[in-house]
Amino acid sequence: MRAPGDLFIWKENNEWWDIDEETHQFVLTDKAPEEAKKSFEKYLKHLEKRKKLKEG
């Protein structure tokens, strides 16, 4: 069972995401459903927050 707003819903299916060969970052594929896209957006916001805190 997952929590609402789970940051990693997008990673539940390997067809929904890939790794960009140039940037080595996660990217979503066209196969990702809306729920996975929303989860991925939250994940990216979370990473940005952590980056800002680390830069302090």
PyMOL commands that place a pseudoatom at each C-alpha (Angstrom):
pseudoatom trace, name=CA, resn=MET, resi=1, chain=A, elem=C, hetatm=0, pos=[0.000, 0.000, 0.000]
pseudoatom trace, name=CA, resn=ARG, resi=2, chain=A, elem=C, hetatm=0, pos=[1.383, 3.383, -0.903]
pseudoatom trace, name=CA, resn=ALA, resi=3, chain=A, elem=C, hetatm=0, pos=[0.792, 6.738, 0.671]
pseudoatom trace, name=CA, resn=PRO, resi=4, chain=A, elem=C, hetatm=0, pos=[-1.090, 9.454, -1.233]
pseudoatom trace, name=CA, resn=GLY, resi=5, chain=A, elem=C, hetatm=0, pos=[1.400, 11.688, -3.013]
pseudoatom trace, name=CA, resn=ASP, resi=6, chain=A, elem=C, hetatm=0, pos=[4.104, 9.033, -2.999]
pseudoatom trace, name=CA, resn=LEU, resi=7, chain=A, elem=C, hetatm=0, pos=[7.288, 10.384, -4.600]
pseudoatom trace, name=CA, resn=PHE, resi=8, chain=A, elem=C, hetatm=0, pos=[8.089, 7.101, -6.324]
pseudoatom trace, name=CA, resn=ILE, resi=9, chain=A, elem=C, hetatm=0, pos=[4.871, 6.016, -8.051]
pseudoatom trace, name=CA, resn=TRP, resi=10, chain=A, elem=C, hetatm=0, pos=[6.581, 6.839, -11.349]
pseudoatom trace, name=CA, resn=LYS, resi=11, chain=A, elem=C, hetatm=0, pos=[9.223, 4.192, -10.647]
pseudoatom trace, name=CA, resn=GLU, resi=12, chain=A, elem=C, hetatm=0, pos=[6.740, 1.329, -10.208]
pseudoatom trace, name=CA, resn=ASN, resi=13, chain=A, elem=C, hetatm=0, pos=[6.821, 0.425, -13.895]
pseudoatom trace, name=CA, resn=ASN, resi=14, chain=A, elem=C, hetatm=0, pos=[10.034, 0.354, -15.940]
pseudoatom trace, name=CA, resn=GLU, resi=15, chain=A, elem=C, hetatm=0, pos=[8.118, 1.471, -19.034]
pseudoatom trace, name=CA, resn=TRP, resi=16, chain=A, elem=C, hetatm=0, pos=[7.248, 4.782, -17.364]
pseudoatom trace, name=CA, resn=TRP, resi=17, chain=A, elem=C, hetatm=0, pos=[10.790, 6.097, -16.905]
pseudoatom trace, name=CA, resn=ASP, resi=18, chain=A, elem=C, hetatm=0, pos=[14.244, 6.062, -18.439]
pseudoatom trace, name=CA, resn=ILE, resi=19, chain=A, elem=C, hetatm=0, pos=[17.634, 7.654, -17.831]
pseudoatom trace, name=CA, resn=ASP, resi=20, chain=A, elem=C, hetatm=0, pos=[18.750, 10.431, -20.153]
pseudoatom trace, name=CA, resn=GLU, resi=21, chain=A, elem=C, hetatm=0, pos=[22.092, 9.379, -21.619]
pseudoatom trace, name=CA, resn=GLU, resi=22, chain=A, elem=C, hetatm=0, pos=[23.448, 12.944, -21.752]
pseudoatom trace, name=CA, resn=THR, resi=23, chain=A, elem=C, hetatm=0, pos=[22.385, 14.265, -18.352]
pseudoatom trace, name=CA, resn=HIS, resi=24, chain=A, elem=C, hetatm=0, pos=[22.169, 10.938, -16.498]
pseudoatom trace, name=CA, resn=GLN, resi=25, chain=A, elem=C, hetatm=0, pos=[18.871, 12.156, -15.009]
pseudoatom trace, name=CA, resn=PHE, resi=26, chain=A, elem=C, hetatm=0, pos=[15.588, 10.289, -14.722]
pseudoatom trace, name=CA, resn=VAL, resi=27, chain=A, elem=C, hetatm=0, pos=[13.009, 11.190, -17.385]
pseudoatom trace, name=CA, resn=LEU, resi=28, chain=A, elem=C, hetatm=0, pos=[9.452, 9.996, -17.888]
pseudoatom trace, name=CA, resn=THR, resi=29, chain=A, elem=C, hetatm=0, pos=[8.371, 8.221, -21.041]
pseudoatom trace, name=CA, resn=ASP, resi=30, chain=A, elem=C, hetatm=0, pos=[5.169, 8.808, -22.989]
pseudoatom trace, name=CA, resn=LYS, resi=31, chain=A, elem=C, hetatm=0, pos=[3.780, 5.641, -21.391]
pseudoatom trace, name=CA, resn=ALA, resi=32, chain=A, elem=C, hetatm=0, pos=[3.662, 7.185, -17.897]
pseudoatom trace, name=CA, resn=PRO, resi=33, chain=A, elem=C, hetatm=0, pos=[0.087, 7.703, -16.635]
pseudoatom trace, name=CA, resn=GLU, resi=34, chain=A, elem=C, hetatm=0, pos=[-1.061, 10.967, -15.068]
pseudoatom trace, name=CA, resn=GLU, resi=35, chain=A, elem=C, hetatm=0, pos=[-0.573, 9.638, -11.525]
pseudoatom trace, name=CA, resn=ALA, resi=36, chain=A, elem=C, hetatm=0, pos=[3.064, 8.829, -12.327]
pseudoatom trace, name=CA, resn=LYS, resi=37, chain=A, elem=C, hetatm=0, pos=[3.589, 12.276, -13.882]
pseudoatom trace, name=CA, resn=LYS, resi=38, chain=A, elem=C, hetatm=0, pos=[2.275, 13.999, -10.761]
pseudoatom trace, name=CA, resn=SER, resi=39, chain=A, elem=C, hetatm=0, pos=[4.483, 11.799, -8.601]
pseudoatom trace, name=CA, resn=PHE, resi=40, chain=A, elem=C, hetatm=0, pos=[7.513, 12.634, -10.749]
pseudoatom trace, name=CA, resn=GLU, resi=41, chain=A, elem=C, hetatm=0, pos=[6.810, 16.376, -10.425]
pseudoatom trace, name=CA, resn=LYS, resi=42, chain=A, elem=C, hetatm=0, pos=[6.730, 15.994, -6.627]
pseudoatom trace, name=CA, resn=TYR, resi=43, chain=A, elem=C, hetatm=0, pos=[9.981, 14.029, -6.786]
pseudoatom trace, name=CA, resn=LEU, resi=44, chain=A, elem=C, hetatm=0, pos=[11.666, 16.822, -8.772]
pseudoatom trace, name=CA, resn=LYS, resi=45, chain=A, elem=C, hetatm=0, pos=[10.408, 19.467, -6.322]
pseudoatom trace, name=CA, resn=HIS, resi=46, chain=A, elem=C, hetatm=0, pos=[11.735, 17.368, -3.449]
pseudoatom trace, name=CA, resn=LEU, resi=47, chain=A, elem=C, hetatm=0, pos=[15.166, 17.162, -5.116]
pseudoatom trace, name=CA, resn=GLU, resi=48, chain=A, elem=C, hetatm=0, pos=[15.197, 20.922, -5.656]
pseudoatom trace, name=CA, resn=LYS, resi=49, chain=A, elem=C, hetatm=0, pos=[14.371, 21.531, -1.969]
pseudoatom trace, name=CA, resn=ARG, resi=50, chain=A, elem=C, hetatm=0, pos=[17.169, 19.208, -0.871]
pseudoatom trace, name=CA, resn=LYS, resi=51, chain=A, elem=C, hetatm=0, pos=[19.598, 20.944, -3.216]
pseudoatom trace, name=CA, resn=LYS, resi=52, chain=A, elem=C, hetatm=0, pos=[18.693, 24.371, -1.788]
pseudoatom trace, name=CA, resn=LEU, resi=53, chain=A, elem=C, hetatm=0, pos=[19.046, 23.118, 1.790]
pseudoatom trace, name=CA, resn=LYS, resi=54, chain=A, elem=C, hetatm=0, pos=[22.409, 21.587, 0.997]
pseudoatom trace, name=CA, resn=GLU, resi=55, chain=A, elem=C, hetatm=0, pos=[23.626, 24.845, -0.566]
pseudoatom trace, name=CA, resn=GLY, resi=56, chain=A, elem=C, hetatm=0, pos=[22.305, 26.590, 2.537]
for i in range(1, 56): cmd.bond("trace and resi %d" % i, "trace and resi %d" % (i + 1))
show_as sticks, trace
zoom trace
